[in-house]
Amino acid sequence: MAGKNSKNKKPIKTGENKSTNQNRSAQILFAIFAIILILSMVLSAVSNF
């Protein structure tokens, strides 16, 4: 029983690591998109003055 439990935990951990890596990359991509959007809004406001 103990051997089966330890074997079952290893793929779960790798799956969690993959999902956290995907979440991290999604957050970075969203941050880059937000920065580009904010910069474009600032440049548009500055060009109007």
N, C-alpha and C positions, 0 to 999 in steps of 0.2 A: 504493500500500500504506500509506504513512504517513498519507494523508488518511483512509483507511478506519479505521485504528487509532484516530485521534484522535476520529472520530465515534462509534466504538463505546465509547470510554471515558466519554463524557459521560453516556449513560443509566445506565451502571453506577454512576457516582458519585451520581446523583440517587436511584437505588434504594438505595444504601447509606445516604444521608442520611435517606431515609424510614424505613428499618429502624432506624437509630440513634434517630430521633425517637420511633418506636414503643417502642423499648426504654427510652428515657428516661421516657416517659409511663407505661409499665408499672411502672418502678421507683418513680416518684413515687406512683402509685396504691397500690402495695404498701406503701410507707412510711407513707402515711396510714392504711391499713387496720391496719397493725401498731401504730401509735400509738394508734388508737382501741381496739384490742383490749387493749393494755397498760393504758390508762387505765381501761377498764371492769373489768379484773381488780384494779387498785389500789383503785378505788372499792368494789368488792365486798368486798375484804379489810378496808378501813377501816370499812365499815358493819357488819361482823360483830363488831367490837370495841366 
